[in-house]
Amino acid sequence: MNNVNERLQVNKRLGPGEIEKRSFAIIDAETPVPRPFEGKQWRIVRRMIHTTADFELLSLVRFHPDAVLKGMAALRKGCLVVTDTEMARMGIPERRMKPLGCRVECYINDAAVKEKALREKTTRALAAVDAVLHSLDGGIYVVGNAPTALLRLLEWADKGKCKPALIVGMPVGFVNAAESKALLMEQKDIPYITISGRKGGSALAACVINQLAELVFEEL
């Protein structure tokens, strides 16, 4: 118990800002040089490792060449950010988005979305993409859970029905998660940040937006 108390006292003395700073320093020290990512990309990947304590992400994260600049530009303009889950929405705090003029929305629990999914015997995640289709041009879509959301988004993009500034595509799981992300990585005209394979999640996808916002604030 004394050891537990000692650890708690150390954390209290450090404070959240210092803990984060030390965490980043540990990640920097434990990532072999030369690193697979540099500059702003490294800042994003480091944040992802910080969120998950998963160094395997060093070999799994994929960036479209324009992803960081397009994502930052969209946030700077006060874009709409849409998430596939309430967890991802809650992971992107208003205090970070409001100063940029951005808003974060999730339609998974919208009554019309629920009705459409039930009527068409599809997932709410897919129906939620349809619900916001008209607002996606120049916005950012964040997928941390549902491969069906990502697949539907790519379907509409392929038909020219929407052109997001950035897709953060990180659905997690065993059914179509890896496959949907593989299709995302084939995109030439839509910037993306994604993870190869089965890993992902709402917290991971949300932290990418948070780091992009931090990069924007640093340049204001």
N, C-alpha and C positions, 0 to 999 in steps of 0.2 A: 504493500500500500504506500509506503514511503516513496518508492520509486515512481509510482503513479503521481503522487503529489508533487514530486520534484519536476516531473515532465510538465505538469499543468502550470507550475510556477514559471518554468522556462518559457512556455507559450504565452503566458500573460505578459511577461517582460518584453518579449519580442513584438507582440502585436501582429495583426493580420498582414500589414504591409511588409514588415520585415520577414515574416514567414514566407510570403510569396517571393520576395527578393532572394532569400536563401535557397528556396526551392529551385528557382531559375538557375542560380549559380551551381547547384548540384547537377542539374540537367546538363548545363554547359560543360561541366567538368567530366561527366560520365559519357558524353557523346564524342566518339573519336573524331579527330581532325585529320583530313578535311571532312567536314560534314556534308551530307548529301543535299543540304539546302543552305541557302545564304540569304542575308538581308531580311526583307519582309517575309519571305516564305519561311525562313527559319523561325522568325518570331511567332508565326502562326503554328508551325509544327511543334515548337517548344511549348506553346500554350496547350496544345492537344496532349502532349506527353504529361504536362503538369496536371491536366484534368483526369488522366487515366492511369498515370504511373506506368505506362506501357511504351517501352522503348522500341518495340517491334514496329511502331508507327513510322519509324525512320525509313523503313523499307516499303511501307504500304501507302503512304499519302501521295496523291497525284494532283498536280496543278495544271490546268489549262494555262498556256503562256500569258494570257491576258487577265487571268482570274483576279489577282490581287489589285491591279490598277482599276479594273472595271468595278470590282466590288467596292473599293474605297470611293470611287467617283460617284457611284450610286448612293452610298451613304451620305456623302458630302452634299448631294442634291436633295436629301430628305426623302429617300425612296420608301416604298412600302416593303416591309419584310413579312413574308408569310411562312408559317411553320406548319408541319404536318401533325404536331402534337402539342397539347397544352404544356407538357413538360419542357419542350424546347422553347415555347413562348415565354414561360416563366423564367427560363434560364438566360433570357436576354433582357436585362432590367430596363425599366422605363427611364431611370436616371441616366443611363448611358445613351439611349436612343433619342429622348426628348430634346436635348440640346442640339442635335443634328436635324431636328424636324422630321425624324423618321417615326413611323409607328409599326408595331409588331402585331400581327393578327393571326388567329388560328380559327378555322371553320369546322373543325372536326365535330364539335358539339352543336353546330347550327341546326335549327329545327328543319329547315328546308333541305339541308345536306342529309340529315338522318332519313327524311322521308324519301328522297331520291335514291339513296342507297338501298332502302328497304324495297322500294318499288321496282328498281332495276336489278335487284339481287346482286349488288356489288358492294365494295367496301366503302366505308365513310371517307377513308383517305382519298380514294379515287374521286368520289363525288365532291369532296372539298376542293380538289384542283379545278374541277369544272365550275364551281361556284365563284371562283376568283379569277377565272381565265381573262376576263376583260380588263383586269387591273395589273396584270403581270408584266407588261412591257416596261422595261427599265427598272423593275423591282428585283428583289432577291427571294428565291424560294429555298427554304431550309427543310431538308428531309433527314430526320434522324431515326425514323422507325419503320416507315411503311414503303416497301418496294413498289406497291401498286401506285402510290402517289408519284414516285419518280418515273415509273413507266408511263403513266398517263401524261405527265408533264412533257416527257420526251416525244410522246405520240403527237400532242398538240403542237409542239415546237417544230416537229418534222413536217407538219401540215401548214406551217406558217401562221398558226393561230395565236402564238405568243412568242415573245422574245425577251426573256428575263436578262437582266444585266449580269446575273450570276446565279448558278445553282450550287448550293452546298448539299451534296448528295451523299449521305452517310447512313442509309438504312442498315439495320443490323439483323442478323439471323441466318436461317438455313434455307428458306424458300424464296428464291429470286432476289435475295439481297446482293449477292456477288454478281449475279447476272445483270441486274438493273444497273449496277455501278459500272460494269464492263461496257454496257451500251452508252452510258454517260461519257465514258472516256473516249468514245469514238466521235464525239461531237467536235466539229471544227469551228462552228460559228457561235456557240454558246459557251461562255466561260464557266468553268466548274472547279470546285475543290472537292475531292472525294478520297475514298480509301479502297484500295484493292482488297477483294476478299469479303469475308463474312462480318468483319468487325465494323463497329459504328455506334450509333446511339444518339439520343436526343441531347444529352449533356455535351457530348463531343461536337455535335453540329452547332449547338448554341455557342460554344466557346470560340468557334471560328469567327462568328459575327462579332462577338465581344472584342476579339483581338483586332479585327479589321477596324472597328470603331476606335480603339485605342490608337491605332496607327493614324487614323484621320485626325484625331484630337492633337496628336503630336505635331501635325503639319499646319494646324490652324493658327 
